[in-house]
Amino acid sequence: MATITIPRNLIKNDDLVVIPRREYEKMKSQMIPTHYLTGRAAGGLDKLVKNGLKEYKARKTESLESFLKRDYPRLYKKYAG
């Protein structure tokens, strides 16, 4: 078995993980991409989430089932019916 030396600056804070390349490629292919919003887009999304949480706490939201039944009856029949 080969011995390697890893510089200390790579392993500070226990941030080093060693896995086989095949496993890494498999994990990488299954990952969901992350998108970061900034500026207006981030502010708008924050506002939508805040309002949605307020409505949820005030019990002003409806179930997915009733929404599908009313607006998308085909989907309701296919997945919930």
C-alpha positions as a Markdown table, in Angstrom:
| # | Residue | x | y | z |
|---|---|---|---|---|
| 1 | Met | 0.0 | 0.0 | 0.0 |
| 2 | Ala | 1.3 | 3.4 | -0.9 |
| 3 | Thr | 1.9 | 6.1 | 1.7 |
| 4 | Ile | 1.0 | 9.7 | 1.0 |
| 5 | Thr | 1.6 | 12.9 | 3.0 |
| 6 | Ile | -1.2 | 15.4 | 3.2 |
| 7 | Pro | -0.3 | 19.0 | 4.1 |
| 8 | Arg | -1.7 | 20.3 | 7.4 |
| 9 | Asn | -3.5 | 23.2 | 5.7 |
| 10 | Leu | -5.7 | 20.8 | 3.9 |
| 11 | Ile | -6.8 | 18.9 | 7.0 |
| 12 | Lys | -7.4 | 21.7 | 9.4 |
| 13 | Asn | -10.9 | 21.7 | 10.9 |
| 14 | Asp | -11.3 | 18.0 | 10.0 |
| 15 | Asp | -12.5 | 18.9 | 6.4 |
| 16 | Leu | -10.7 | 16.1 | 4.6 |
| 17 | Val | -12.5 | 13.1 | 3.2 |
| 18 | Val | -10.9 | 10.3 | 1.1 |
| 19 | Ile | -13.1 | 8.2 | -1.0 |
| 20 | Pro | -12.6 | 6.2 | -4.2 |
| 21 | Arg | -13.0 | 8.2 | -7.4 |
| 22 | Arg | -15.8 | 6.0 | -8.7 |
| 23 | Glu | -17.8 | 6.6 | -5.6 |
| 24 | Tyr | -17.1 | 10.4 | -5.8 |
| 25 | Glu | -18.3 | 10.5 | -9.5 |
| 26 | Lys | -21.5 | 8.5 | -8.5 |
| 27 | Met | -22.2 | 10.9 | -5.7 |
| 28 | Lys | -21.5 | 13.9 | -7.9 |
| 29 | Ser | -23.9 | 12.7 | -10.6 |
| 30 | Gln | -26.7 | 12.3 | -8.0 |
| 31 | Met | -26.3 | 15.8 | -6.5 |
| 32 | Ile | -29.0 | 18.4 | -7.0 |
| 33 | Pro | -27.5 | 21.7 | -8.2 |
| 34 | Thr | -27.6 | 24.6 | -5.7 |
| 35 | His | -28.6 | 28.1 | -6.8 |
| 36 | Tyr | -28.0 | 31.2 | -4.8 |
| 37 | Leu | -30.2 | 34.3 | -5.3 |
| 38 | Thr | -29.0 | 37.8 | -4.6 |
| 39 | Gly | -30.4 | 41.3 | -4.8 |
| 40 | Arg | -34.0 | 41.7 | -5.9 |
| 41 | Ala | -34.6 | 38.0 | -6.6 |
| 42 | Ala | -33.5 | 37.0 | -3.1 |
| 43 | Gly | -35.6 | 39.8 | -1.5 |
| 44 | Gly | -38.7 | 38.8 | -3.5 |
| 45 | Leu | -38.4 | 35.2 | -2.5 |
| 46 | Asp | -37.9 | 36.1 | 1.1 |
| 47 | Lys | -41.0 | 38.1 | 1.0 |
| 48 | Leu | -43.0 | 35.3 | -0.6 |
| 49 | Val | -41.8 | 32.8 | 2.0 |
| 50 | Lys | -42.6 | 35.2 | 4.9 |
| 51 | Asn | -46.1 | 35.8 | 3.6 |
| 52 | Gly | -46.6 | 32.1 | 3.0 |
| 53 | Leu | -45.6 | 31.3 | 6.6 |
| 54 | Lys | -48.0 | 33.9 | 7.9 |
| 55 | Glu | -50.9 | 32.5 | 5.9 |
| 56 | Tyr | -50.0 | 29.0 | 7.1 |
| 57 | Lys | -49.9 | 30.0 | 10.7 |
| 58 | Ala | -53.3 | 31.8 | 10.3 |
| 59 | Arg | -54.7 | 28.6 | 8.7 |
| 60 | Lys | -55.4 | 30.4 | 5.4 |
| 61 | Thr | -53.8 | 27.7 | 3.2 |
| 62 | Glu | -55.4 | 24.8 | 1.5 |
| 63 | Ser | -54.3 | 21.2 | 1.1 |
| 64 | Leu | -52.6 | 20.0 | -2.1 |
| 65 | Glu | -55.4 | 17.5 | -2.5 |
| 66 | Ser | -58.2 | 20.2 | -2.6 |
| 67 | Phe | -56.0 | 22.4 | -4.9 |
| 68 | Leu | -55.5 | 19.6 | -7.4 |
| 69 | Lys | -59.2 | 18.6 | -7.2 |
| 70 | Arg | -60.3 | 22.1 | -8.0 |
| 71 | Asp | -57.7 | 23.4 | -10.5 |
| 72 | Tyr | -56.1 | 20.2 | -12.0 |
| 73 | Pro | -58.7 | 17.4 | -11.9 |
| 74 | Arg | -56.7 | 15.3 | -14.3 |
| 75 | Leu | -53.6 | 15.3 | -12.0 |
| 76 | Tyr | -55.8 | 14.6 | -9.0 |
| 77 | Lys | -57.3 | 11.6 | -10.7 |
| 78 | Lys | -53.9 | 10.3 | -11.8 |
| 79 | Tyr | -52.0 | 10.8 | -8.5 |
| 80 | Ala | -54.5 | 11.1 | -5.6 |
| 81 | Gly | -57.7 | 9.5 | -6.9 |
